[in-house]
Amino acid sequence: MKNLKTFFALFILATSLISCDAVDDLTEIEVDTEISEDFTIVVTEGETFSESLSVSINDENVQDNLDKIENIEIESLTYQIISVSGTENVTAIGEFSIASSSFPWFSYSESDFVNLTAAAEAGTVYEIEVDEDVISAFEADLRSGATASIIATGTVSASPVTFVVRVKAKVNVVVDAI
């Protein structure tokens, strides 16, 4: 009889623990969203540039529950040269920085630079391959307020030139609504 009581007590305890996990899963909201922002980079004199922008998750479920974010995962990070005006066939080299991490951009084929005019005309979307530290920094910035800052720095081969770089991040956010 004592074994039967112990069995039922353990059974009830196990069932309640499983039920708590099931209830927790039911209160989670999973949001798949895409962040897309444009850098407009203007180089009037000289050859260097530095531009920053803030990106944010503009989903109502995320914004209403910033303190309840359980997980943020960056599924992909890309950039694309949208337009170029000014000097023709300008090449560029540079890097993006997020928090204290930076990674190269404007890498085209085997070279360290890209012809901005050719890239804009081709409409090529470049996958940004970054290490886990950069992704973690980006996710941490988004988690702390659903906003992150990205800085683009580099040099161009000639000026004046104005070009637009579109940065996109596909993001999965899990929010506990309760």
N, C-alpha and C positions, 0 to 999 in steps of 0.2 A: 504494500500500500504506500509506503514511504517512497519507493522508486517511482510509482505512478504519479504521485504528487510532484516529485522532482521533475519528471518528464514533462508534465503539463506546465509547470512553472517555466521551464526552459523553452518549451514550445511557444508559450505566450510571449516571452521575452524576445525570442527570435522573430516572431510574427510582427511584433510592434516595431522592431528595428527595421525590418524590411519595409513595413508600411511607411515609416518616416522617410526613407529614401525615395519611395514611390511618390509621396506627397511633395517632397522637395523637387523631384523631376517635373511634376505637374505645374509647379509655380515658376519654372524657368521659361524665359522668353529668349528664343534664339533669333538673332537679327543678322541677316546677310545683307551687306550694304557695300556701296562703292564710293570712295572718296575721290573726287576729281578736282584738281585745282591747277590754274595756269600761272606760271612765272612769266611776266613780261620783262625781258632783260633789254635794257637800253645802254649801249656803249656809244657815247658821243665823241669822246676823245680818249686816246690811249688804247690799251688792249685788255685791261682787267675789268672784271665785273663781280659783284656780290649782291645778291638779292635774297630776301627771305619772305616766307609766307607762312601763315598758320592754316593748318588743315583740321577739320573737325568732323565728327560723326553727327550728321544732321537728322538723325532718326529720333522721333518723339519718344519711343519706348526707351531708348538709351538715355536721352537727355533727362527724362523724368526720373531715372533710376541710376544716376551716376554713382551713388554710394553703394549700389548693390551689384555692380559689375563683378561677375564671377570669373570670366575669361574673355580675353581678346586675342584673336589670332589673325595675323596678316597672311592672307592666302596667296596674294601676288602683289608685286610692286613694279610698275612700268612707267616709262616716260616716252614722249613723242614730240618731235619738233613740229609745231603746228604751222607757223608762218615765219618768214624772214623778209625784212625790207632793209634798204640801204645798200651797202657794198655787196656785190655779187660774189659767190663762191668763197665766202668766209668760212674758215675752219675754226673749230673751238675744241678746247680741252678743259676739263674741270672736275668738280666733285660735288656731291650732295652731302650735307651734314645733318644729322638728327641727334639732338642732345650732344653728347661728347663723342659720338661715333661718326665717321665719315666713310664714304665709299666712292670710287671713281664713277664717272658718267661720261657721256659722249665718247664711248668706245665704239668704233665702227669697224667691223671685220677684224683684221689683225693689227690695225693701227691704234694709236692712243688718241686720235682726234676724229672729228666728223665734219664733213662739208655740210654746213647748215642748210644751204639751198637744196642740195641733192636729197638730204634727209627729209626736208619738208615736202618736196615734190613726190618722193616715193611713199610718204605716209607711213613709214616704218615705225612700229611699236617695239621699243627695246625693253626686254625683261631686265630688271635690276636684280642682279644676283649678289646678295649680301650675306654676311655671316650672321649667325644667331645673335650675337651681341647687338648688332644694329637693329634687327627685328625686335629684340627684347626692349631696347631703348625706345623705339617707336611705339610699341605696345604699352610700355609704362607711361609714356607721355599721354597717350590716348586715355588710358585707365584713370589718370589723375585729373581728368577734366574733359575728356573726349576731344581734346585739342592737342595738336603737336606742331612744333615749328620745324620747318625744313629750310635750309640755307643752300643756295646754289652759288658756287664760286668758280672762277676760272679765267681763262684768257681767250681772246679771239685773235685771228691773224691780221685783221684790219678793222678800221672803224671809219665812218659811223655805221652802226648796224643795230637793228632792233629785231629780236626774235622771241617767239613765244614757245615755252616748253610746258607741255601738259603732263602732270604727274598724277597717276592713278594708283589707288590701293584698294584691293578687294579685301574686305574685312568681315570676319565673323565675330559677333559679340554675343555672349550669354549673360543675361541679366536675371537675377532672382527677384521676381516681382513682389514677393512678400518678405 
